Amino acid sequence: MLSFVELREKVKLASGERTVKSFKAGKRKDKEVVLAKKGSKFSVYVDGELLDNNYKNEKEAQTAADDMLKLLGI
């Protein structure tokens, strides 16, 4: 049986996407970052909002998420 948190994470993703990596980020570790994959493309979600969905590999998506958080000063 899924917990409420797992169910909520599954609802946030678009159809056909699966979670590759999920972690907390930011200075206070209060932002949730999810890397998802659909086909051969990777997507980045920050606090449930789609950042971008056109990355070639997981490392590129991870770098983009880190850069965005640094840019925002979070």
PDB file of N, CA, C, O and CB in Angstrom:
ATOM      1  N   MET A   1       0.841  -1.173   0.000  1.00  0.00           N
ATOM      2  CA  MET A   1       0.000   0.000   0.000  1.00  0.00           C
ATOM      3  C   MET A   1       0.887   1.238   0.000  1.00  0.00           C
ATOM      4  O   MET A   1       1.877   1.297   0.730  1.00  0.00           O
ATOM      5  CB  MET A   1      -0.958  -0.003   1.214  1.00  0.00           C
ATOM      6  N   LEU A   2       0.535   2.223  -0.816  1.00  0.00           N
ATOM      7  CA  LEU A   2       1.303   3.452  -0.915  1.00  0.00           C
ATOM      8  C   LEU A   2       0.993   4.382   0.248  1.00  0.00           C
ATOM      9  O   LEU A   2      -0.142   4.470   0.715  1.00  0.00           O
ATOM     10  CB  LEU A   2       1.018   4.150  -2.238  1.00  0.00           C
ATOM     11  N   SER A   3       2.031   5.072   0.703  1.00  0.00           N
ATOM     12  CA  SER A   3       1.802   6.090   1.715  1.00  0.00           C
ATOM     13  C   SER A   3       1.283   7.350   1.018  1.00  0.00           C
ATOM     14  O   SER A   3       1.313   7.439  -0.210  1.00  0.00           O
ATOM     15  CB  SER A   3       3.109   6.385   2.527  1.00  0.00           C
ATOM     16  N   PHE A   4       0.817   8.302   1.785  1.00  0.00           N
ATOM     17  CA  PHE A   4       0.271   9.528   1.228  1.00  0.00           C
ATOM     18  C   PHE A   4       1.342  10.298   0.461  1.00  0.00           C
ATOM     19  O   PHE A   4       1.057  10.856  -0.599  1.00  0.00           O
ATOM     20  CB  PHE A   4      -0.320  10.400   2.336  1.00  0.00           C
ATOM     21  N   VAL A   5       2.563  10.336   0.978  1.00  0.00           N
ATOM     22  CA  VAL A   5       3.653  11.065   0.326  1.00  0.00           C
ATOM     23  C   VAL A   5       3.983  10.441  -1.028  1.00  0.00           C
ATOM     24  O   VAL A   5       4.171  11.161  -2.009  1.00  0.00           O
ATOM     25  CB  VAL A   5       4.906  11.080   1.225  1.00  0.00           C
ATOM     26  N   GLU A   6       4.054   9.113  -1.093  1.00  0.00           N
ATOM     27  CA  GLU A   6       4.346   8.437  -2.356  1.00  0.00           C
ATOM     28  C   GLU A   6       3.235   8.672  -3.372  1.00  0.00           C
ATOM     29  O   GLU A   6       3.505   8.873  -4.556  1.00  0.00           O
ATOM     30  CB  GLU A   6       4.539   6.934  -2.126  1.00  0.00           C
ATOM     31  N   LEU A   7       2.019   8.648  -2.922  1.00  0.00           N
ATOM     32  CA  LEU A   7       0.888   8.877  -3.807  1.00  0.00           C
ATOM     33  C   LEU A   7       0.916  10.294  -4.376  1.00  0.00           C
ATOM     34  O   LEU A   7       0.658  10.497  -5.563  1.00  0.00           O
ATOM     35  CB  LEU A   7      -0.425   8.631  -3.065  1.00  0.00           C
ATOM     36  N   ARG A   8       1.224  11.255  -3.541  1.00  0.00           N
ATOM     37  CA  ARG A   8       1.283  12.645  -3.975  1.00  0.00           C
ATOM     38  C   ARG A   8       2.394  12.847  -5.007  1.00  0.00           C
ATOM     39  O   ARG A   8       2.215  13.604  -5.961  1.00  0.00           O
ATOM     40  CB  ARG A   8       1.499  13.570  -2.771  1.00  0.00           C
ATOM     41  N   GLU A   9       3.551  12.175  -4.826  1.00  0.00           N
ATOM     42  CA  GLU A   9       4.643  12.288  -5.783  1.00  0.00           C
ATOM     43  C   GLU A   9       4.252  11.710  -7.132  1.00  0.00           C
ATOM     44  O   GLU A   9       4.612  12.267  -8.169  1.00  0.00           O
ATOM     45  CB  GLU A   9       5.887  11.588  -5.256  1.00  0.00           C
ATOM     46  N   LYS A  10       3.527  10.611  -7.136  1.00  0.00           N
ATOM     47  CA  LYS A  10       3.114   9.992  -8.392  1.00  0.00           C
ATOM     48  C   LYS A  10       2.127  10.873  -9.149  1.00  0.00           C
ATOM     49  O   LYS A  10       2.136  10.885 -10.380  1.00  0.00           O
ATOM     50  CB  LYS A  10       2.497   8.623  -8.130  1.00  0.00           C
ATOM     51  N   VAL A  11       1.291  11.596  -8.451  1.00  0.00           N
ATOM     52  CA  VAL A  11       0.296  12.444  -9.093  1.00  0.00           C
ATOM     53  C   VAL A  11       0.959  13.649  -9.756  1.00  0.00           C
ATOM     54  O   VAL A  11       0.453  14.141 -10.764  1.00  0.00           O
ATOM     55  CB  VAL A  11      -0.750  12.907  -8.072  1.00  0.00           C
ATOM     56  N   LYS A  12       2.060  14.129  -9.227  1.00  0.00           N
ATOM     57  CA  LYS A  12       2.731  15.309  -9.757  1.00  0.00           C
ATOM     58  C   LYS A  12       3.339  15.070 -11.132  1.00  0.00           C
ATOM     59  O   LYS A  12       3.413  15.999 -11.936  1.00  0.00           O
ATOM     60  CB  LYS A  12       3.802  15.761  -8.804  1.00  0.00           C
ATOM     61  N   LEU A  13       3.774  13.854 -11.419  1.00  0.00           N
ATOM     62  CA  LEU A  13       4.456  13.574 -12.669  1.00  0.00           C
ATOM     63  C   LEU A  13       3.470  13.464 -13.820  1.00  0.00           C
ATOM     64  O   LEU A  13       2.312  13.088 -13.636  1.00  0.00           O
ATOM     65  CB  LEU A  13       5.269  12.299 -12.553  1.00  0.00           C
ATOM     66  N   ALA A  14       3.949  13.797 -14.999  1.00  0.00           N
ATOM     67  CA  ALA A  14       3.124  13.694 -16.194  1.00  0.00           C
ATOM     68  C   ALA A  14       2.932  12.224 -16.568  1.00  0.00           C
ATOM     69  O   ALA A  14       3.618  11.347 -16.044  1.00  0.00           O
ATOM     70  CB  ALA A  14       3.760  14.477 -17.367  1.00  0.00           C
ATOM     71  N   SER A  15       2.022  11.975 -17.451  1.00  0.00           N
ATOM     72  CA  SER A  15       1.711  10.612 -17.868  1.00  0.00           C
ATOM     73  C   SER A  15       2.934   9.952 -18.505  1.00  0.00           C
ATOM     74  O   SER A  15       3.579  10.541 -19.372  1.00  0.00           O
ATOM     75  CB  SER A  15       0.528  10.608 -18.851  1.00  0.00           C
ATOM     76  N   GLY A  16       3.247   8.749 -18.081  1.00  0.00           N
ATOM     77  CA  GLY A  16       4.352   7.989 -18.649  1.00  0.00           C
ATOM     78  C   GLY A  16       5.698   8.269 -18.039  1.00  0.00           C
ATOM     79  O   GLY A  16       6.676   7.614 -18.401  1.00  0.00           O
ATOM     80  N   GLU A  17       5.791   9.217 -17.125  1.00  0.00           N
ATOM     81  CA  GLU A  17       7.067   9.528 -16.485  1.00  0.00           C
ATOM     82  C   GLU A  17       7.267   8.662 -15.255  1.00  0.00           C
ATOM     83  O   GLU A  17       6.310   8.299 -14.570  1.00  0.00           O
ATOM     84  CB  GLU A  17       7.137  11.015 -16.107  1.00  0.00           C
ATOM     85  N   ARG A  18       8.538   8.332 -14.982  1.00  0.00           N
ATOM     86  CA  ARG A  18       8.861   7.613 -13.768  1.00  0.00           C
ATOM     87  C   ARG A  18       9.968   8.367 -13.044  1.00  0.00           C
ATOM     88  O   ARG A  18      10.823   8.987 -13.678  1.00  0.00           O
ATOM     89  CB  ARG A  18       9.282   6.151 -14.076  1.00  0.00           C
ATOM     90  N   THR A  19       9.950   8.312 -11.724  1.00  0.00           N
ATOM     91  CA  THR A  19      10.931   9.007 -10.909  1.00  0.00           C
ATOM     92  C   THR A  19      12.264   8.283 -10.968  1.00  0.00           C
ATOM     93  O   THR A  19      12.339   7.079 -10.724  1.00  0.00           O
ATOM     94  CB  THR A  19      10.449   9.128  -9.461  1.00  0.00           C
ATOM     95  N   VAL A  20      13.319   9.027 -11.295  1.00  0.00           N
ATOM     96  CA  VAL A  20      14.663   8.475 -11.330  1.00  0.00           C
ATOM     97  C   VAL A  20      15.373   8.780 -10.023  1.00  0.00           C
ATOM     98  O   VAL A  20      16.025   7.914  -9.439  1.00  0.00           O
ATOM     99  CB  VAL A  20      15.456   9.034 -12.525  1.00  0.00           C
ATOM    100  N   LYS A  21      15.239  10.029  -9.566  1.00  0.00           N
ATOM    101  CA  LYS A  21      15.916  10.454  -8.347  1.00  0.00           C
ATOM    102  C   LYS A  21      15.100  11.549  -7.687  1.00  0.00           C
ATOM    103  O   LYS A  21      14.532  12.407  -8.363  1.00  0.00           O
ATOM    104  CB  LYS A  21      17.355  10.944  -8.646  1.00  0.00           C
ATOM    105  N   SER A  22      15.045  11.515  -6.377  1.00  0.00           N
ATOM    106  CA  SER A  22      14.328  12.524  -5.613  1.00  0.00           C
ATOM    107  C   SER A  22      15.177  12.915  -4.417  1.00  0.00           C
ATOM    108  O   SER A  22      15.683  12.049  -3.703  1.00  0.00           O
ATOM    109  CB  SER A  22      12.933  12.009  -5.164  1.00  0.00           C
ATOM    110  N   PHE A  23      15.337  14.221  -4.191  1.00  0.00           N
ATOM    111  CA  PHE A  23      16.156  14.666  -3.074  1.00  0.00           C
ATOM    112  C   PHE A  23      15.723  16.050  -2.615  1.00  0.00           C
ATOM    113  O   PHE A  23      15.021  16.764  -3.331  1.00  0.00           O
ATOM    114  CB  PHE A  23      17.637  14.672  -3.459  1.00  0.00           C
ATOM    115  N   LYS A  24      16.150  16.419  -1.414  1.00  0.00           N
ATOM    116  CA  LYS A  24      15.881  17.737  -0.848  1.00  0.00           C
ATOM    117  C   LYS A  24      17.062  18.643  -1.175  1.00  0.00           C
ATOM    118  O   LYS A  24      18.210  18.199  -1.153  1.00  0.00           O
ATOM    119  CB  LYS A  24      15.640  17.657   0.700  1.00  0.00           C
ATOM    120  N   ALA A  25      16.789  19.899  -1.475  1.00  0.00           N
ATOM    121  CA  ALA A  25      17.841  20.833  -1.843  1.00  0.00           C
ATOM    122  C   ALA A  25      17.565  22.193  -1.216  1.00  0.00           C
ATOM    123  O   ALA A  25      16.511  22.419  -0.620  1.00  0.00           O
ATOM    124  CB  ALA A  25      17.954  20.954  -3.376  1.00  0.00           C
ATOM    125  N   GLY A  26      18.518  23.080  -1.360  1.00  0.00           N
ATOM    126  CA  GLY A  26      18.404  24.418  -0.808  1.00  0.00           C
ATOM    127  C   GLY A  26      19.196  24.539   0.474  1.00  0.00           C
ATOM    128  O   GLY A  26      19.684  23.547   1.015  1.00  0.00           O
ATOM    129  N   LYS A  27      19.318  25.752   0.951  1.00  0.00           N
ATOM    130  CA  LYS A  27      20.086  25.991   2.177  1.00  0.00           C
ATOM    131  C   LYS A  27      19.452  25.321   3.382  1.00  0.00           C
ATOM    132  O   LYS A  27      20.155  24.817   4.258  1.00  0.00           O
ATOM    133  CB  LYS A  27      20.218  27.480   2.432  1.00  0.00           C
ATOM    134  N   ARG A  28      18.130  25.315   3.430  1.00  0.00           N
ATOM    135  CA  ARG A  28      17.424  24.702   4.563  1.00  0.00           C
ATOM    136  C   ARG A  28      16.887  23.326   4.226  1.00  0.00           C
ATOM    137  O   ARG A  28      16.163  22.726   5.020  1.00  0.00           O
ATOM    138  CB  ARG A  28      16.285  25.590   5.015  1.00  0.00           C
ATOM    139  N   LYS A  29      17.235  22.825   3.054  1.00  0.00           N
ATOM    140  CA  LYS A  29      16.763  21.512   2.582  1.00  0.00           C
ATOM    141  C   LYS A  29      15.237  21.455   2.580  1.00  0.00           C
ATOM    142  O   LYS A  29      14.640  20.448   2.962  1.00  0.00           O
ATOM    143  CB  LYS A  29      17.335  20.377   3.466  1.00  0.00           C
ATOM    144  N   ASP A  30      14.617  22.552   2.146  1.00  0.00           N
ATOM    145  CA  ASP A  30      13.161  22.617   2.144  1.00  0.00           C
ATOM    146  C   ASP A  30      12.553  22.517   0.738  1.00  0.00           C
ATOM    147  O   ASP A  30      11.331  22.500   0.589  1.00  0.00           O
ATOM    148  CB  ASP A  30      12.717  23.901   2.794  1.00  0.00           C
ATOM    149  N   LYS A  31      13.394  22.452  -0.273  1.00  0.00           N
ATOM    150  CA  LYS A  31      12.903  22.324  -1.651  1.00  0.00           C
ATOM    151  C   LYS A  31      13.056  20.877  -2.105  1.00  0.00           C
ATOM    152  O   LYS A  31      14.115  20.272  -1.937  1.00  0.00           O
ATOM    153  CB  LYS A  31      13.670  23.287  -2.614  1.00  0.00           C
ATOM    154  N   GLU A  32      11.995  20.334  -2.679  1.00  0.00           N
ATOM    155  CA  GLU A  32      12.028  18.966  -3.166  1.00  0.00           C
ATOM    156  C   GLU A  32      12.323  18.977  -4.669  1.00  0.00           C
ATOM    157  O   GLU A  32      11.607  19.608  -5.447  1.00  0.00           O
ATOM    158  CB  GLU A  32      10.687  18.238  -2.866  1.00  0.00           C
ATOM    159  N   VAL A  33      13.377  18.276  -5.062  1.00  0.00           N
ATOM    160  CA  VAL A  33      13.773  18.189  -6.457  1.00  0.00           C
ATOM    161  C   VAL A  33      13.560  16.753  -6.922  1.00  0.00           C
ATOM    162  O   VAL A  33      14.002  15.809  -6.266  1.00  0.00           O
ATOM    163  CB  VAL A  33      15.257  18.635  -6.656  1.00  0.00           C
ATOM    164  N   VAL A  34      12.882  16.591  -8.054  1.00  0.00           N
ATOM    165  CA  VAL A  34      12.608  15.261  -8.603  1.00  0.00           C
ATOM    166  C   VAL A  34      13.119  15.217 -10.032  1.00  0.00           C
ATOM    167  O   VAL A  34      12.785  16.070 -10.854  1.00  0.00           O
ATOM    168  CB  VAL A  34      11.083  14.919  -8.545  1.00  0.00           C
ATOM    169  N   LEU A  35      13.938  14.205 -10.316  1.00  0.00           N
ATOM    170  CA  LEU A  35      14.375  13.940 -11.681  1.00  0.00           C
ATOM    171  C   LEU A  35      13.520  12.798 -12.214  1.00  0.00           C
ATOM    172  O   LEU A  35      13.448  11.733 -11.602  1.00  0.00           O
ATOM    173  CB  LEU A  35      15.910  13.591 -11.744  1.00  0.00           C
ATOM    174  N   ALA A  36      12.879  13.018 -13.343  1.00  0.00           N
ATOM    175  CA  ALA A  36      11.979  12.019 -13.919  1.00  0.00           C
ATOM    176  C   ALA A  36      12.419  11.708 -15.344  1.00  0.00           C
ATOM    177  O   ALA A  36      13.093  12.508 -15.993  1.00  0.00           O
ATOM    178  CB  ALA A  36      10.504  12.514 -13.895  1.00  0.00           C
ATOM    179  N   LYS A  37      12.025  10.538 -15.812  1.00  0.00           N
ATOM    180  CA  LYS A  37      12.394  10.112 -17.154  1.00  0.00           C
ATOM    181  C   LYS A  37      11.163   9.640 -17.912  1.00  0.00           C
ATOM    182  O   LYS A  37      10.328   8.904 -17.386  1.00  0.00           O
ATOM    183  CB  LYS A  37      13.451   8.999 -17.098  1.00  0.00           C
ATOM    184  N   LYS A  38      11.073  10.085 -19.167  1.00  0.00           N
ATOM    185  CA  LYS A  38      10.014   9.613 -20.066  1.00  0.00           C
ATOM    186  C   LYS A  38      10.677   9.333 -21.403  1.00  0.00           C
ATOM    187  O   LYS A  38      11.128  10.252 -22.088  1.00  0.00           O
ATOM    188  CB  LYS A  38       8.834  10.668 -20.209  1.00  0.00           C
ATOM    189  N   GLY A  39      10.732   8.081 -21.765  1.00  0.00           N
ATOM    190  CA  GLY A  39      11.435   7.693 -22.984  1.00  0.00           C
ATOM    191  C   GLY A  39      12.919   7.893 -22.794  1.00  0.00           C
ATOM    192  O   GLY A  39      13.508   7.327 -21.873  1.00  0.00           O
ATOM    193  N   SER A  40      13.536   8.694 -23.655  1.00  0.00           N
ATOM    194  CA  SER A  40      14.966   8.966 -23.524  1.00  0.00           C
ATOM    195  C   SER A  40      15.236  10.367 -22.987  1.00  0.00           C
ATOM    196  O   SER A  40      16.394  10.779 -22.918  1.00  0.00           O
ATOM    197  CB  SER A  40      15.653   8.790 -24.865  1.00  0.00           C
ATOM    198  N   LYS A  41      14.209  11.101 -22.609  1.00  0.00           N
ATOM    199  CA  LYS A  41      14.347  12.471 -22.111  1.00  0.00           C
ATOM    200  C   LYS A  41      14.165  12.516 -20.593  1.00  0.00           C
ATOM    201  O   LYS A  41      13.388  11.751 -20.022  1.00  0.00           O
ATOM    202  CB  LYS A  41      13.326  13.398 -22.798  1.00  0.00           C
ATOM    203  N   PHE A  42      14.886  13.413 -19.965  1.00  0.00           N
ATOM    204  CA  PHE A  42      14.802  13.603 -18.525  1.00  0.00           C
ATOM    205  C   PHE A  42      14.149  14.944 -18.222  1.00  0.00           C
ATOM    206  O   PHE A  42      14.313  15.911 -18.965  1.00  0.00           O
ATOM    207  CB  PHE A  42      16.199  13.520 -17.879  1.00  0.00           C
ATOM    208  N   SER A  43      13.405  14.989 -17.118  1.00  0.00           N
ATOM    209  CA  SER A  43      12.715  16.201 -16.675  1.00  0.00           C
ATOM    210  C   SER A  43      13.141  16.535 -15.256  1.00  0.00           C
ATOM    211  O   SER A  43      13.540  15.657 -14.492  1.00  0.00           O
ATOM    212  CB  SER A  43      11.177  16.027 -16.755  1.00  0.00           C
ATOM    213  N   VAL A  44      13.053  17.819 -14.911  1.00  0.00           N
ATOM    214  CA  VAL A  44      13.380  18.276 -13.560  1.00  0.00           C
ATOM    215  C   VAL A  44      12.170  19.002 -12.991  1.00  0.00           C
ATOM    216  O   VAL A  44      11.643  19.925 -13.612  1.00  0.00           O
ATOM    217  CB  VAL A  44      14.641  19.204 -13.561  1.00  0.00           C
ATOM    218  N   TYR A  45      11.732  18.584 -11.807  1.00  0.00           N
ATOM    219  CA  TYR A  45      10.648  19.233 -11.078  1.00  0.00           C
ATOM    220  C   TYR A  45      11.215  19.801  -9.781  1.00  0.00           C
ATOM    221  O   TYR A  45      11.919  19.102  -9.052  1.00  0.00           O
ATOM    222  CB  TYR A  45       9.476  18.235 -10.791  1.00  0.00           C
ATOM    223  N   VAL A  46      10.914  21.062  -9.493  1.00  0.00           N
ATOM    224  CA  VAL A  46      11.316  21.696  -8.232  1.00  0.00           C
ATOM    225  C   VAL A  46      10.041  22.070  -7.505  1.00  0.00           C
ATOM    226  O   VAL A  46       9.267  22.896  -7.989  1.00  0.00           O
ATOM    227  CB  VAL A  46      12.240  22.961  -8.469  1.00  0.00           C
ATOM    228  N   ASP A  47       9.814  21.471  -6.349  1.00  0.00           N
ATOM    229  CA  ASP A  47       8.598  21.676  -5.557  1.00  0.00           C
ATOM    230  C   ASP A  47       7.328  21.433  -6.385  1.00  0.00           C
ATOM    231  O   ASP A  47       6.349  22.169  -6.260  1.00  0.00           O
ATOM    232  CB  ASP A  47       8.580  23.096  -4.984  1.00  0.00           C
ATOM    233  N   GLY A  48       7.354  20.414  -7.216  1.00  0.00           N
ATOM    234  CA  GLY A  48       6.186  20.043  -7.983  1.00  0.00           C
ATOM    235  C   GLY A  48       5.981  20.827  -9.269  1.00  0.00           C
ATOM    236  O   GLY A  48       5.061  20.529 -10.030  1.00  0.00           O
ATOM    237  N   GLU A  49       6.818  21.821  -9.524  1.00  0.00           N
ATOM    238  CA  GLU A  49       6.713  22.628 -10.735  1.00  0.00           C
ATOM    239  C   GLU A  49       7.774  22.177 -11.743  1.00  0.00           C
ATOM    240  O   GLU A  49       8.934  21.976 -11.383  1.00  0.00           O
ATOM    241  CB  GLU A  49       6.872  24.141 -10.406  1.00  0.00           C
ATOM    242  N   LEU A  50       7.373  22.022 -12.986  1.00  0.00           N
ATOM    243  CA  LEU A  50       8.281  21.587 -14.032  1.00  0.00           C
ATOM    244  C   LEU A  50       9.287  22.683 -14.346  1.00  0.00           C
ATOM    245  O   LEU A  50       8.908  23.797 -14.707  1.00  0.00           O
ATOM    246  CB  LEU A  50       7.505  21.195 -15.290  1.00  0.00           C
ATOM    247  N   LEU A  51      10.576  22.364 -14.207  1.00  0.00           N
ATOM    248  CA  LEU A  51      11.632  23.308 -14.559  1.00  0.00           C
ATOM    249  C   LEU A  51      11.907  23.209 -16.056  1.00  0.00           C
ATOM    250  O   LEU A  51      11.855  24.213 -16.767  1.00  0.00           O
ATOM    251  CB  LEU A  51      12.925  23.033 -13.738  1.00  0.00           C
ATOM    252  N   ASP A  52      12.198  22.006 -16.531  1.00  0.00           N
ATOM    253  CA  ASP A  52      12.420  21.767 -17.952  1.00  0.00           C
ATOM    254  C   ASP A  52      12.340  20.266 -18.199  1.00  0.00           C
ATOM    255  O   ASP A  52      12.564  19.469 -17.288  1.00  0.00           O
ATOM    256  CB  ASP A  52      13.797  22.345 -18.420  1.00  0.00           C
ATOM    257  N   ASN A  53      12.023  19.887 -19.421  1.00  0.00           N
ATOM    258  CA  ASN A  53      11.882  18.463 -19.706  1.00  0.00           C
ATOM    259  C   ASN A  53      12.607  18.052 -20.978  1.00  0.00           C
ATOM    260  O   ASN A  53      12.125  17.204 -21.729  1.00  0.00           O
ATOM    261  CB  ASN A  53      10.423  18.100 -19.816  1.00  0.00           C
ATOM    262  N   ASN A  54      13.762  18.652 -21.216  1.00  0.00           N
ATOM    263  CA  ASN A  54      14.477  18.357 -22.450  1.00  0.00           C
ATOM    264  C   ASN A  54      15.964  18.120 -22.183  1.00  0.00           C
ATOM    265  O   ASN A  54      16.816  18.769 -22.788  1.00  0.00           O
ATOM    266  CB  ASN A  54      14.295  19.497 -23.452  1.00  0.00           C
ATOM    267  N   TYR A  55      16.270  17.193 -21.281  1.00  0.00           N
ATOM    268  CA  TYR A  55      17.658  16.874 -20.978  1.00  0.00           C
ATOM    269  C   TYR A  55      17.994  15.499 -21.526  1.00  0.00           C
ATOM    270  O   TYR A  55      17.146  14.607 -21.541  1.00  0.00           O
ATOM    271  CB  TYR A  55      17.920  16.933 -19.460  1.00  0.00           C
ATOM    272  N   LYS A  56      19.241  15.325 -21.980  1.00  0.00           N
ATOM    273  CA  LYS A  56      19.656  14.074 -22.612  1.00  0.00           C
ATOM    274  C   LYS A  56      19.984  12.979 -21.612  1.00  0.00           C
ATOM    275  O   LYS A  56      19.756  11.799 -21.880  1.00  0.00           O
ATOM    276  CB  LYS A  56      20.846  14.318 -23.486  1.00  0.00           C
ATOM    277  N   ASN A  57      20.523  13.367 -20.454  1.00  0.00           N
ATOM    278  CA  ASN A  57      20.901  12.354 -19.463  1.00  0.00           C
ATOM    279  C   ASN A  57      20.660  12.883 -18.050  1.00  0.00           C
ATOM    280  O   ASN A  57      20.364  14.060 -17.845  1.00  0.00           O
ATOM    281  CB  ASN A  57      22.384  11.944 -19.638  1.00  0.00           C
ATOM    282  N   GLU A  58      20.797  11.980 -17.093  1.00  0.00           N
ATOM    283  CA  GLU A  58      20.509  12.320 -15.696  1.00  0.00           C
ATOM    284  C   GLU A  58      21.504  13.341 -15.141  1.00  0.00           C
ATOM    285  O   GLU A  58      21.129  14.221 -14.367  1.00  0.00           O
ATOM    286  CB  GLU A  58      20.528  11.057 -14.835  1.00  0.00           C
ATOM    287  N   LYS A  59      22.753  13.222 -15.533  1.00  0.00           N
ATOM    288  CA  LYS A  59      23.779  14.146 -15.036  1.00  0.00           C
ATOM    289  C   LYS A  59      23.497  15.579 -15.491  1.00  0.00           C
ATOM    290  O   LYS A  59      23.657  16.520 -14.713  1.00  0.00           O
ATOM    291  CB  LYS A  59      25.173  13.707 -15.515  1.00  0.00           C
ATOM    292  N   GLU A  60      23.086  15.744 -16.727  1.00  0.00           N
ATOM    293  CA  GLU A  60      22.756  17.069 -17.252  1.00  0.00           C
ATOM    294  C   GLU A  60      21.559  17.669 -16.510  1.00  0.00           C
ATOM    295  O   GLU A  60      21.543  18.861 -16.206  1.00  0.00           O
ATOM    296  CB  GLU A  60      22.460  16.989 -18.760  1.00  0.00           C
ATOM    297  N   ALA A  61      20.570  16.843 -16.226  1.00  0.00           N
ATOM    298  CA  ALA A  61      19.388  17.300 -15.492  1.00  0.00           C
ATOM    299  C   ALA A  61      19.751  17.689 -14.061  1.00  0.00           C
ATOM    300  O   ALA A  61      19.263  18.696 -13.548  1.00  0.00           O
ATOM    301  CB  ALA A  61      18.306  16.208 -15.483  1.00  0.00           C
ATOM    302  N   GLN A  62      20.607  16.895 -13.418  1.00  0.00           N
ATOM    303  CA  GLN A  62      21.062  17.183 -12.056  1.00  0.00           C
ATOM    304  C   GLN A  62      21.809  18.511 -12.016  1.00  0.00           C
ATOM    305  O   GLN A  62      21.596  19.317 -11.110  1.00  0.00           O
ATOM    306  CB  GLN A  62      21.964  16.047 -11.530  1.00  0.00           C
ATOM    307  N   THR A  63      22.671  18.740 -12.978  1.00  0.00           N
ATOM    308  CA  THR A  63      23.437  19.986 -13.048  1.00  0.00           C
ATOM    309  C   THR A  63      22.508  21.183 -13.247  1.00  0.00           C
ATOM    310  O   THR A  63      22.700  22.227 -12.623  1.00  0.00           O
ATOM    311  CB  THR A  63      24.472  19.920 -14.189  1.00  0.00           C
ATOM    312  N   ALA A  64      21.515  21.040 -14.102  1.00  0.00           N
ATOM    313  CA  ALA A  64      20.568  22.127 -14.344  1.00  0.00           C
ATOM    314  C   ALA A  64      19.780  22.465 -13.085  1.00  0.00           C
ATOM    315  O   ALA A  64      19.537  23.637 -12.798  1.00  0.00           O
ATOM    316  CB  ALA A  64      19.612  21.757 -15.474  1.00  0.00           C
ATOM    317  N   ALA A  65      19.383  21.446 -12.338  1.00  0.00           N
ATOM    318  CA  ALA A  65      18.647  21.681 -11.096  1.00  0.00           C
ATOM    319  C   ALA A  65      19.522  22.422 -10.087  1.00  0.00           C
ATOM    320  O   ALA A  65      19.064  23.371  -9.451  1.00  0.00           O
ATOM    321  CB  ALA A  65      18.153  20.347 -10.498  1.00  0.00           C
ATOM    322  N   ASP A  66      20.769  22.000  -9.938  1.00  0.00           N
ATOM    323  CA  ASP A  66      21.695  22.666  -9.016  1.00  0.00           C
ATOM    324  C   ASP A  66      21.952  24.105  -9.431  1.00  0.00           C
ATOM    325  O   ASP A  66      21.978  24.998  -8.584  1.00  0.00           O
ATOM    326  CB  ASP A  66      23.017  21.905  -8.945  1.00  0.00           C
ATOM    327  N   ASP A  67      22.143  24.341 -10.728  1.00  0.00           N
ATOM    328  CA  ASP A  67      22.376  25.696 -11.220  1.00  0.00           C
ATOM    329  C   ASP A  67      21.172  26.596 -10.975  1.00  0.00           C
ATOM    330  O   ASP A  67      21.336  27.758 -10.603  1.00  0.00           O
ATOM    331  CB  ASP A  67      22.708  25.666 -12.706  1.00  0.00           C
ATOM    332  N   MET A  68      19.989  26.085 -11.173  1.00  0.00           N
ATOM    333  CA  MET A  68      18.773  26.877 -10.960  1.00  0.00           C
ATOM    334  C   MET A  68      18.630  27.269  -9.493  1.00  0.00           C
ATOM    335  O   MET A  68      18.289  28.409  -9.178  1.00  0.00           O
ATOM    336  CB  MET A  68      17.532  26.093 -11.422  1.00  0.00           C
ATOM    337  N   LEU A  69      18.892  26.319  -8.598  1.00  0.00           N
ATOM    338  CA  LEU A  69      18.792  26.631  -7.168  1.00  0.00           C
ATOM    339  C   LEU A  69      19.835  27.660  -6.747  1.00  0.00           C
ATOM    340  O   LEU A  69      19.552  28.521  -5.914  1.00  0.00           O
ATOM    341  CB  LEU A  69      18.953  25.357  -6.334  1.00  0.00           C
ATOM    342  N   LYS A  70      21.030  27.581  -7.312  1.00  0.00           N
ATOM    343  CA  LYS A  70      22.061  28.579  -7.016  1.00  0.00           C
ATOM    344  C   LYS A  70      21.670  29.948  -7.560  1.00  0.00           C
ATOM    345  O   LYS A  70      21.874  30.969  -6.903  1.00  0.00           O
ATOM    346  CB  LYS A  70      23.411  28.147  -7.604  1.00  0.00           C
ATOM    347  N   LEU A  71      21.106  29.961  -8.771  1.00  0.00           N
ATOM    348  CA  LEU A  71      20.682  31.212  -9.392  1.00  0.00           C
ATOM    349  C   LEU A  71      19.595  31.905  -8.586  1.00  0.00           C
ATOM    350  O   LEU A  71      19.597  33.128  -8.447  1.00  0.00           O
ATOM    351  CB  LEU A  71      20.190  30.955 -10.804  1.00  0.00           C
ATOM    352  N   LEU A  72      18.671  31.120  -8.058  1.00  0.00           N
ATOM    353  CA  LEU A  72      17.592  31.679  -7.251  1.00  0.00           C
ATOM    354  C   LEU A  72      18.039  32.032  -5.838  1.00  0.00           C
ATOM    355  O   LEU A  72      17.329  32.733  -5.117  1.00  0.00           O
ATOM    356  CB  LEU A  72      16.443  30.708  -7.189  1.00  0.00           C
ATOM    357  N   GLY A  73      19.218  31.547  -5.439  1.00  0.00           N
ATOM    358  CA  GLY A  73      19.717  31.839  -4.105  1.00  0.00           C
ATOM    359  C   GLY A  73      19.007  31.053  -3.021  1.00  0.00           C
ATOM    360  O   GLY A  73      18.881  31.509  -1.885  1.00  0.00           O
ATOM    361  N   ILE A  74      18.552  29.888  -3.379  1.00  0.00           N
ATOM    362  CA  ILE A  74      17.799  29.052  -2.424  1.00  0.00           C
ATOM    363  C   ILE A  74      18.740  28.084  -1.760  1.00  0.00           C
ATOM    364  O   ILE A  74      18.316  27.288  -0.922  1.00  0.00           O
ATOM    365  CB  ILE A  74      16.647  28.286  -3.124  1.00  0.00           C
TER     366      ILE A  74
END
